[in-house]
Amino acid sequence: MEYRQLITENQRLAVLKFLKDDSDYTLNTSILQDGLTAIGLDITRDKMETEVGWLAEQGLVEIEHYRTVTVVRLTGRGLDVAEGRAVVPGVKRPRPV
């Protein structure tokens, strides 16, 4: 597996985990981008939009657009992946706690 793919899989898992840890399972892409950067998974705004779009295509998140803000909400399937109960190719599997 190539390095860039590993980073992408880690970024996707991190997005799901940030959403899982939010009280209403919802964050906007700007906050998600800041969170990923803070943990060393730097991501551009364009790449963030691409990745949340991919996660939505997999049924792991839902997206709503409000003018220039993209709001991302975790689905039940996304929660299962974030907690390691389900596996989706393209998303890193979380480590056991």
Secondary structure, DSSP 8 states (H G I E B T S, - for coil): --HHHHHHHHHHHHHHHHHHHSTTSEEEHHHHHHHHHHTT----HHHHHHHHHHHHHTTSEEEEEETTEEEEEE-HHHHHHHTTSS--TTS------
